[in-house]
Amino acid sequence: MKFFEEQKMLNRRMYWSVISVVALACGGTAFGQTNVVVTGDGTKAMSATNAAPGVTDLGNVTVVGKLDQARNRIQPELGASAYSMNQAQIANVSQGGNAPLDQIILRAPGVAQDNAASGGLHVRGEHANLQYRINDVLLPEGITGFGLELDPRFVDTLSLITGALPAEYGFRTAGIVNIETKSGAFADGGSGEVYGGSHDTIRPSFEFGGAEGKFNYFVDGSYEHNALGIENPTPSHNAIHDDTDQLKLFTYLSYVMDDTSRVSFMGSAAGSNYQLPNTPGLQNDPANFTAPGGAAWSTGSGMPATFDSADLNENQREQNYFGVVTYQKQAGDLNSQISLFGRGSGVHFRPDQTGDLFFTGVASDEARTLYSGGLQADASYDLGQHTIRGGAMAMDEVLFSDANTTVFDLDGSGNPTIQQLITQNNRQHALFAGIYLQDEWRIFPKITLNYGARFDEYSSSTDNENQLSPRVNLVYTPTDSTTLHAGYSRYFTPPPLESVSSGDVAQFDGTSNESPGGPGAANDPVKAERADYFDVGITQKITKHLQLGVDSYYKYAHNQLDDGLFGQSLIPSALNYAQGRIYGVEFTGNYTRGGFSTYANVAYSVAQGKDWNSAQFQFDPADLAYSQKNWIYLDHDQRVSGSFGAAYTWKEGSKSRTTVYVDALYGSGLRTDATAADGSTIPNGGTVPSYYSVNLGAEQAFKLGKSQVLKARLDIVNITDNSYELRDGSGVGVNAASYGARIGFFGSLSYSF
């Protein structure tokens, strides 16, 4: 198979006239993502290509395409594994562009499904530790909640990059979600769509783009209401008290200054309201409420005689905003890009004051607001046999954390008595800074070595750490159809500022919110994780239609980072294991021929940690002692994860076409506590049952005019109506049960012009 230099995939009338396009896994409308390995000459091992029709007058589009190519040369994924999708492939995932972004990423290898409160997905045995980039610019982290501010509708291409990452990628390293946005230069026109169906779902959306001379623009927006905002805590079809309203807006503006430079702006605003779903039938007799220490409620507690758990009214609101201004310049063999970015993110959890006190003895109104701002600069210089790349990033963050917690005082026998309000208002600050330098050395035509290092500094209110991290990747292409790669990376991963607990634990001593460890429980600060990561893999083109791949990895870490839900709100708290080890292997395959395409991914993973050495107050003393002597599985560990999909398009390439698809997900089950032979608890010692879900769909496009297209779509989610459990409510940092969605029917009408 011939290798092509990586180029941005373009669409619309002048799609094929700008660059020679490599189709990621399949043709323009077929489905089937491709696992690719970036090779020594900056190209990728791909599974198929598309022929292109002739060209017309290019005008300013040629300049934009040239600058896109130059930008891609600044930050290649040399030696890493990049699993990519374009717009047409995303459309053939269940619910397509109307699916949450994490559901799109779940179709990549090595990704395990979880409930939204725990991040929605886990890549290669990691909790979170994902880095999002848009047009090669780092997107600062927001408050970790269950809202997804990024909408697949504005995606032109999406890649999940994993493995031993080159030196340009720092801090969050489990995977890089790199998004290339749609642009008005190649999307002259717009569309409107109405999507809806089961669970009271209604989702109108629009997008519009165009160009005026050297200026081009693209805008995308949507509003959604449904009655299954968070996973159902029961196996029923419909959850109780689970409405959500979500508003998202994204815009991209670009101005071409001359043939070698441009300035661009990206901005996003997202706001979401969630009801937290209820579990009916919880114990509603206050005489049976068990306070810390095993004591029962006493008189004078001020609690009602009964309370129906189905009537609880807990809510959470999330807001996220970001803006990025970028200047790009190409000067001969020198390519550079510099960006200024800012972000605001907030989460506010509002309890059911009486109900939460009744069932748990704690009602906490909690708000966190995170402000981030910084600069990112990257450049590359081509010296022929060598390409030198370097860059720097600095980001400043400030977190405001306010909590008003109502608890009960405990008497000398441990019985809850009178209520009291404890207020904790804290401000934290953190600075992230990194610099890197690396050399892509094309030793021989078939062998490329990419080596370098980065230095990272992390400074916060509780911690100051830094690390020099070497990186090396070797890529060997013995034939045009075979690519082998091996790499090593040293990683430095600071804890997310928004997840680090800042309250004074001692304020709750002697109350119904006393830590499981009791007064004086250890509370060491959360530290940065330091890890050694190894990755080896091969991609083999069997025929011009069939490609297979296998990739294995091993990570050993000190101060392994993890997150957990230890309170009422769905805002995670960070913690460390003194040691961590994660290893696994991934198998991928895809086949594409004509209008038919199919793919399959299977991953085996093991993720373990030993000895909680920070935020210990959150753990039961018996569990803490067990972790100090034993390796335990991380709560998000899933032994086997799989995804499958197939699609067929009639009249491929035509605006009047028909597409049908089927896709499926499989999981062997996330972790839960287990009981040992002596009756003691083994933290994360068991798993919930394995599960699968199968989805079907079809889309019919009708050409109405020269550029007008009407599309009708039907999606059936979980067609077998499986009731499957993602969490059972037990496990380290797991505070509630959650189930996957039952069968759902959804449809849409869209009009493009």
Secondary structure, DSSP 4 states (H G I P E B T S, - for coil): ---EE------STTHHHHSPPPPSSS-SS----EEEEB-TTSEE--S-----------THHHHHHHHHHHHHHHS--BTSEEEEEEHHHHHTSTTGGGS-HHHHHTTSTTEEE--GGGTSEEETT-SS-EEEEETTEE-------S-----GGGEEEEEEEESS--TT--S--SEEEEEEEP-TTT--EEEEEEEEETTTEEEEEEEEEEEETTEEEEEEEEEEEES-SS-BSSSSSS-BS--EEEEEEEEEEEEEEETTEEEEEEEEEEEEEEEPPB-TT----GGG-B-TTSPBP-TTS---S---GGG---EEEEEEEEEEEEEEEEETTEEEEEEEEEEEEEEEEE--HHHHHHHHSEEEEEEEEEEEEEEEEEEEEE-SSEEEEEEEEEEEEEEEEEEEEEEEEE-TTS-EEEEEEEEEEEEEEEEEEEEEEEEEEEEETTEEEEEEEEEEEEEESS-EEEEEEEEEEEEEEEETTEEEEEEEEEEEEPPPGGGS--S-GGGGTTBTT--TT-TT---PPP--EEEEEEEEEEEEE-SSSEEEEEEEEEEEEEEEEEEE--SSSS--EEEEEEEEEEEEEEEEEEEEETTEEEEEEEEEEEEEEEEE-SSGGGS-HHHHHHHHHS-EE-TT--SEEEEEEEEEEETTTSSS-EEEEEEEEEE---EEEEE-TTS-EEEEEEEPPPEEEEEEEEEEEEE-SSS-EEEEEEEEESTT----EEEES-STT--SEEE----EEEEEEEEE-
